[in-house]
Each structure stands twice: as structure tokens, then as C-alpha cells.
């Protein structure tokens, strides 16, 4: 199971306005509040058209400027798949190296419950400060938090590739993506 919190989206209005740069000449206007408000309606209309083009054509590049930062609690088996995406940057994450021996483990530390006797074994090894045994024996369902920075263009790709993945975490992640401001309106061809 994943959890997501502390979500912030930056650059939405500015990137929508910049989506019009290919058809303009001269120096751009300053992005004052009044200018952004004035340009907003036509920028959204253009963004809806450009954001829904086929991935890889380049016409949706303005989505790169819409930056998303959030905290994600994830099981370790999810992390290698997430890290395959080049524009999903880990800002910082909880460290097993620094913290695994500080506290005991309980069932809430894992995506699914693990065998009680195995949990007792891990806690015994933690108590005895047997770091290598603990680090070697942790199931891939062990969960921790990381802060992430990405953008709408990368999330568009993730959603296209992972929304029907057999790991429920990917389905949950893609459902969360759809809740981001204007994400569906800008990227989903089925959205009106």
C-alpha cells in the first residue's frame, strides 16, 4: 500500500502560457498576476489540445514545467520500478542504514503482514545490533517514506504505462495522479 501526502504543484499557469511560445515572436510579457489571468482561458484551451498529443511527439513539452513535489510511503518492491523513470527525482528518503537498529519493527512497517515468528527474529537481530542480518533479511514489503520531485510530462508517461499494472500500488499511484490539478483535463484524451 502506498500513501501520499504534502503534495505541491508549481508552475501550472506559467507553463500553460509558455505552451504558446512556438507561435510568438519577441520578448515575452512579464508574468504578472494580471497577465496570467488574462492569458489563462486561451492557455488552458491550448494546453488541453497540446497535452493530449501522443507521448514522444514533443508538442506536450510544456507539461515538464508543471512540477509536482510530494512525500510517498512505499514498499521497497515499488521503488526499483519507480526509479526507472528519469524525471522522478528522490529529494531525500528515510534511511535503513541510519535507522534500522534504532527501533523495533511491527506489522505496520510492512505492506502486508509478515510471519510473526519472522518478525520476532528480525526484532531479536535488531536488539542484538546485528545490522547485516537485519538488512539482509528485511522483506521487500518493508515500507519507508521518500520525498519526490517530478513533473506532469513524466506523470503522463507513468500513467499510460502503469495504470493497468498488476501491482495494486501502481493502480493507486495512477489514481492519485488523476487527482492533481488539471492533470486529467490536460493529458487524458477521454476527458472533455
PyMOL commands that set and color helices and strands:
alter all, ss='L'
color gray80, all
select helices_A, chain A and resi 12-18+21-23+33-51+61-65+76-82+96-99+107-109+116-127+131-137+152-162+168-177+183-187
alter helices_A, ss='H'
color red, helices_A
select strands_A, chain A and resi 3-10+67-75+89-93+143-151
alter strands_A, ss='S'
color yellow, strands_A
deselect
rebuild
show_as cartoon
